[in-house]
Amino acid sequence: MRDVTHFEKLTHAGIELPDPDAMDERQLTSKLWEVVGALARRRVFIRGTDHLSDRELYSVLWHDVLRRANPCAHDDDLAVRVRPPYDRDRFLPAPDCVR
């Protein structure tokens, strides 16, 4: 039996996941936070993203992470060891045991 991806689960739940290139910056940022919230409600949390712009993060999720059969990413999949240009991670939902 094939594992269902998070991309499939989200679209089945009625969440549209347009191609990143089909959205302007405002639309993309709104869609990114919709996806982050939907994943959190399913107890799927992302972290280590401050080095990515909203467009870069949504693109990584859309093209890769959400389409993986086993989406568990290692800490180093998204994180880099540099001073991040963005400050998003502190606003991302996290499991209660992490806060």
C-alpha distance (Angstrom), angle and dihedral (degrees) to the residues before:
residue distance angle dihedral
M1 . . .
R2 3.80 . .
D3 3.81 120.4 .
V4 3.79 113.9 -117.0
T5 3.79 113.5 -125.1
H6 3.78 124.4 -132.5
F7 3.80 87.5 -115.7
E8 3.81 88.5 61.1
K9 3.81 93.3 43.2
L10 3.80 92.5 51.5
T11 3.79 94.9 46.9
H12 3.80 90.4 45.9
A13 3.82 87.3 54.0
G14 3.80 88.9 56.2
I15 3.79 99.5 -99.9
E16 3.77 111.6 138.7
L17 3.79 113.8 -139.2
P18 3.80 107.3 -164.5
D19 3.77 122.5 -170.4
P20 3.83 109.2 -89.2
D21 3.81 90.2 -122.7
A22 3.81 90.4 59.2
M23 3.83 93.4 64.2
D24 3.79 135.2 69.4
E25 3.82 119.0 -132.8
R26 3.81 95.6 -90.7
Q27 3.80 93.2 49.0
L28 3.79 92.1 45.1
T29 3.81 94.6 50.7
S30 3.80 90.6 49.1
K31 3.81 91.4 48.3
L32 3.81 91.8 47.2
W33 3.82 91.6 56.2
E34 3.80 90.7 45.2
V35 3.82 89.0 54.7
V36 3.83 92.8 44.7
G37 3.81 90.0 51.8
A38 3.81 93.3 46.0
L39 3.80 91.2 50.1
A40 3.81 91.8 48.0
R41 3.81 90.6 52.6
R42 3.80 85.7 56.6
R43 3.84 90.1 49.7
V44 3.82 92.1 -108.1
F45 3.79 111.8 133.4
I46 3.78 131.7 -174.0
R47 3.78 126.8 -157.9
G48 3.77 142.0 164.4
T49 3.80 93.6 58.0
D50 3.80 105.1 124.9
H51 3.81 91.7 103.8
L52 3.82 90.5 62.4
S53 3.79 128.2 74.8
D54 3.80 116.2 -129.1
R55 3.81 89.1 -100.7
E56 3.80 92.7 49.8
L57 3.81 92.3 48.1
Y58 3.80 94.9 47.0
S59 3.81 89.0 47.0
V60 3.82 92.3 52.4
L61 3.79 90.4 48.0
W62 3.82 94.0 44.6
H63 3.81 98.1 43.6
D64 3.79 99.7 35.7
V65 3.80 126.7 -1.9
L66 3.82 99.7 48.4
R67 3.80 90.8 46.8
R68 3.81 96.4 53.6
A69 3.79 117.2 109.3
N70 3.80 87.2 -141.9
P71 3.81 104.3 30.2
C72 3.79 97.4 -178.5
A73 3.76 102.3 129.6
H74 3.77 121.6 -159.4
D75 3.78 115.9 -121.7
D76 3.80 90.7 -102.9
D77 3.82 94.7 53.3
L78 3.81 92.5 84.5
A79 3.79 104.0 9.3
V80 3.77 126.6 87.5
R81 3.77 127.3 -174.5
V82 3.82 100.0 -118.9
R83 3.79 134.3 96.6
P84 3.80 102.0 -80.4
P85 3.80 118.9 -125.4
Y86 3.82 92.2 -147.6
D87 3.81 132.8 56.1
R88 3.82 105.5 -149.7
D89 3.79 106.1 116.2
R90 3.79 96.6 77.9
F91 3.82 88.7 60.0
L92 3.82 96.4 48.4
P93 3.79 117.6 106.6
A94 3.79 113.4 -105.8
P95 3.77 135.4 -177.3
D96 3.80 113.1 -87.9
C97 3.80 92.0 -112.9
V98 3.84 91.3 62.4
R99 3.80 99.8 53.0
